[in-house]
């Protein structure tokens, strides 16, 4: 008990997590992307709103510039604009319990804020899937009606527990048929037919980006970890919006160069001797309160794996005929961590815990993202039973700061750190 009280009352030493030197290059990449977005809007070139899980590569095959309302909402949250936009959306009749990204997007479009504040231009069309979030479908249907633009939605089946190979093949057939419908949709909008050569070129670059992302994650297994969440939470930007382009590949190559140098020197993301607890953080971070992860570091805790960021980088099979490539793409859209059955999700987490030497898990129970927080109590119980490590189910929200209470959150963080310390003993 005395040790517990000491932890509670002690003021933790301030620990600065070291970003990789090349992380600073991301700002320039994002600024150039925003500049292009503005040019596309001004000259009325083809653009599309897309969601997480949407096959962005197809946009590049057709020469369409992808815009990402979720990424724009992240910017609003990080720059402290999200609450104003969310409250504006609620004043229009949208409920408090709806997705805060959606309401941020509604507020941003209604108020016409600037790109650097999280604004986003009117697209030529909108395209979503339900593979990661079912809210995407109604979100884009509503905004497409409000902005009077066409909408295309991929309907992705869920491979629940017990789904056999035959049923999976039926699901893949179903998604591939939608790809061909989408090609017809794109031809009507752009006047262009898909070419297998261009498709394979974009796919090859997309897979290279994913290959580099996987290599970055392999180095995160090292003790001490050379890469913390403070780098990867922003570094997913090329994976989400630039797959199929050279710029993201060059950026990840620069990150890897930094990582290899850090590993060769025996250094980690934390200062020497400060890495005490290695964590998984599951879910979307609280963009308005990124300082949370720096506060964890003050206690010697570093997030070294996140299903959220890793999920954006599935490897592709290359050199296949178009129809076979589409089947592989369809399988990847169905079989992602946020679409896993509970049993498969538990197995996935427990494998990562072993591979990354994880000491504790934080599960963000974020009601703005129902798929990511569904089954969390079962997941918590299984991890604690099978792996014997502490799990914190944190009730919060990705973009609505009204869901974050400073005092209670600090107390819960300290209690979690106590459990990590006791478990180490």
C-alpha positions, 0 to 999 in steps of 0.5 A: 500500500505504501508503494501505491501511495508513493506513486499516487503522490509523486510528481513524475519526472518530465520525459521527452519522447524523441521524434525521428528526425525525418518526422518533420518532413511530414509537415511539408508533405501535408502542406503540398497535399493541401495546396493541391487540394485547393488547386483542384477545387479552384480549377474544378478538377475531379476529386473525391471524398473517401473514407478509411477502408476505401480503395484510394488507389483506384482514385489515382488510377483514374487521376482523381484527387482524394480528399479525406474528411476524417483526416480533416477532422483530425486537423480540427481536433488537433488545432482546437477547432473541433468543439466549435464545429461539433456544437454547430452541427448539434445546433442543426439537429444532429445528436450528441451521441453521433460520431464526432468526426461526422459532426466536425465535418458537418460543422466544417462544411457549413461554416466554410473554415480554412483547410489548415483548420480542418476545412475541406472542399466540395468533391466531384463525388463521395465514396465510402465503405462500411468495412471499418465504420458503419457510420461512413455510409449514412455520413456520406449519404447525408453530405452527398445530398446536402452538397448535391454530388453523386455517392458510391458505397462499397458494401463489405460483408463481415467475416464473423466467427465460423465463416468458412472458405466457401462463404468467404469466396462468396463474399469476395465475389460480391465485393469484386462485382462492386469493383466493376460497378465502381469502374462503370461509375468512374467511367461515367464521371471521368470519361476514362476506362480503367487500364490494367497497366495503370492499375498495376503501377499504382498497386505496386507503389501502394504495396511498396508503401505497405512493405516499408510500413511493416518494416517500421513496425518490425523495428518497434519490437526492439527494446528499447523501441526506436519508434513511439506512437508520437511518430506513427500517429501522424505518419499514417497520413501517406498510408491513408491518402497517398498510396500509389504515389512516390512521395509517401515511399520516399518519406517512409524510406527516410523514417527507416533510415533514421530508425536504423541509425537509432537502433545501431546506436542502441537508442530508443524513442525514450531517453536512455533507461526511461522505457519502463512499460511497453503499451498497446493503444487500441483505437483512434487517439484523442486528437484534441489531447495528444498531450495524453501520450506525453504524460504517459511517457513521464511515467516511463510508459511508451506506446509501441504498437497500435492496431489503428495505425498498423491496419492501414497497411495491408500487403498486396499480391502483385503481378496478377491479372486484373480480376485476381488482383481485385479478388485479393483487394476484396479479401483485404477489405473484408479481413482487417482488424476492425472487421475481425470476429471477437475470437480472431481479435483476441488472438490477434492482440495476444500474438502482438502482446508476445511479439512486442513484449507488451506490459499493458494495454489501453483500450479506447472505448470511443463511442464515436467509433463503435466498431473499435470499442465493441467487445472491449470488455470481453477483450480486456477479460481475455487479455488479463486472463491469458497474458496476466497484464493490466488493461485499461478501458478508457471511456473518451472520444476521438474529437469531442473534448467534452468527453475528456475530464482532466482530473479523473483521467489523471487519477485513472492514468496513475492507477494504471501505472501502479498496476503496471509497476506492481505487475513488473514486481 
